[in-house]
Amino acid sequence: MNIRFLLVALLAAASMADEAVITRVNVISMLEPGVLTDRDVTVRDGRIVAVGAGGSAETSDGTLVIDGADRFLIPGLAEMHAHVPVEPEYRDEVLFLWVANGVTLARGMLGHPDHLVLRDDLLAHRVLGPRLITSGPSFSGRTAGGPAAVAARVRAQQRDGYDFLKIHPGLTVEEFDALVAAAREVGIGFAGHVTAAVGLWPSLEAGQTTVDHLDGYFDALVREDTDVPEGSTLSFGLWLTPFVDPDRIPAVAERSRALGGAVVPTETLSENTTGTHRWRAMTERPEFRYLPAELRENYVVRVQRAALAVTPETGAEYLALRKRLIVALHDAGVPVLLGSDSPQVFNVPGFSIHRELEAMVAAGLTPYEALATGTTAPAAFLRTADWGAIAPGRDADLVLLEADPLADIANTRKIAGVMVRGRWLDRAEIDAGLAAIAERHR
């Protein structure tokens, strides 16, 4: 079966009634800790219009009634480090995988001109998927071309309508400074990796809005007088693990808060790339079947190569330090945003967001705090009250769960249905889409 045909059919079949009511549901609004038990949530024209006592909502013949009894309703989740494919068929699969797992917003970190059209198509429900925030094509050592070229590209990306600029490794100091000056001139933010030639603190001082992967933080955790060998290609400070001083973590977290900016840890990516001795177990994850065969093979080759450079002991120490850092940043008041970097090394879109939530709880956040990293925190970061919580006036981006995620964060996987700006996909429709994708890549 043509997967695009099926996904278009699912889009057409997804219920978009003028009015929907989720009845007798337990609401986790994310505006306050805890659960609002036995509530009716009324949605009209894609927005929440009422959250009232169970049984109080009025319905008509045209109302879509969704049974929420003994279930739990959370806001849709944000994937704040996403990579949106360009090839249409695979792109539509990835978009569906996100929605099937309750992701209703994706922050694209490697933009393409086609994504500007896609952003509008998603909002208009012409394509099934989460709303999209997108960077332009990234700025890196390979694409920069000197300060003047960087400044010109910044102005062009802002003019074209991209939401922000993405930094990849390799910029010179002069190119970074040109990007910052041009970005300030035209009023567009920049985010992503820390430019090694610049460093973490100058990047935050310059106004970098997010540091993704905790890039640059391990450099900041090494004492200035430490004799560290020349750099390594190992990711995000892994090679610095033996030289990190854990006692510096509180001060680094506090300085980060003072300078501003948020972090997108992508902890599952680090778990995958340092868990290379477990690569065979990663291939046995149920969600692995939803990836194209060539991508599955690529991931295996990449982690097998990485296994030559990472011992299990070093990987475990690295992850333990990262988790201490995540909690310290969170407790200091640095916004921690949910993002897994998907699709990327063994991170299957959507499914990896649940793994990321579990990693946040494993680090020391409560389930409520972990949920906030994917709901209210991204909304606050993007300065919007349109989504991110369950309340009248918010967009109806909702995930209906079979069990309480505050009792066990793994319950975010137990999805009964997803509403994307008022359009409802039930479990049967989700399963049909997943089955078709798995069959295509069998």
VENBELMO-V92147 format. One record per backbone hydrogen bond with DSSP energy under -0.5 kcal/mol. NH is the residue of the N-H (numbers start at 0). CO is the residue of the C=O. Records with the same first field share a line. If there is no record, write none. Layout:
# VENBELMO-V92147
NH=CO  CO
This chain:
# VENBELMO-V92147
5=1
6=2
7=3
8=4
9=5
10=6
11=7
12=8
13=9
14=423
19=42
20=63
21=40
22=20  65
24=38
25=70
26=24  35
27=72
28=26
29=31
35=26
36=34
38=24
39=51
40=21  38
41=39  49
42=19
43=46
44=17
46=43
47=393
48=41
49=41
51=39
53=37
55=52
62=59
63=18
64=62
65=20  63
67=22  65
69=23
70=67
71=400
72=25
73=71  398
74=27
75=396
76=101
77=373
78=104
79=77  337
81=106
82=341
84=82
90=86
91=87
92=88
93=89
94=90
95=91
96=92
97=93
98=94
99=95
100=96  97
101=98
102=97
103=76  101
104=76
105=130
106=78
107=105  132
108=81
110=135
114=111
115=111  112
116=112
117=113
118=114
119=115
120=116
121=117
122=118
123=119
124=121
125=120
126=120
128=126
130=103
132=105
134=107
135=163
138=165
139=137
140=168
143=139
149=145
150=146
151=147
152=148
153=149
154=150
155=151
156=152
157=153
158=154
159=155
160=156  157
161=156
162=133
163=133
164=188
166=190
167=138  165
170=167
175=171
176=172
177=173
178=174
179=175
180=176
181=177
182=178
183=179
184=180
185=181
186=182
187=182
188=162
190=164
191=209
192=166
194=192
195=193
197=194
198=194
202=198
203=199
204=200
205=201
206=203
207=202
208=189
210=261
211=191  209
212=263
213=210
214=211
216=213
217=213
219=215
220=216
221=218
222=242
225=222
227=225
236=233
237=234
239=236
240=237
242=239
243=239  240
244=220
245=243
247=244
248=245
251=247
252=248
253=249
254=250
255=251
256=252
257=253
258=254
259=255
261=208
262=334
263=210
265=338
268=265
269=265
270=266
271=267
272=268
273=269
274=270
277=274
278=275
281=277
282=278
283=279  280
284=281
287=284
288=285
289=286
290=287
294=291
295=291
296=292
297=293
298=294
299=295
300=296
301=297
302=298
303=299
304=300
305=301
306=302
307=304
308=305
309=305
314=310
315=311
316=312
317=313
318=314
319=315
320=316
321=317
322=318
323=319
324=320
325=321
326=322
327=323
328=324
329=325
330=326
331=327
332=328  329
333=328
336=262  334
337=372
340=80
341=80
342=346
343=346
346=343
347=345
350=348
351=347
352=349
353=349
354=350
355=351
356=352
357=353
358=354
359=355
360=356
361=357
362=358
363=359
364=359
369=365
370=366
371=367
372=368  369
373=369  370
374=371
376=371
378=374
379=375
380=376
381=377
382=379
383=378
389=28
390=388
392=47
393=390
394=385
395=45
396=394
397=395  418
398=73
399=416
400=71  398
401=413
404=402
406=403
407=403
410=407
411=408
412=409
413=410
414=412
415=399
416=399
417=424
418=397
419=417  422
420=418
421=395
422=419
423=14  421
424=417
426=415
429=425
430=426
431=427
432=428
433=429
434=430
435=431
436=432
437=433
438=434
439=435
440=436
441=438
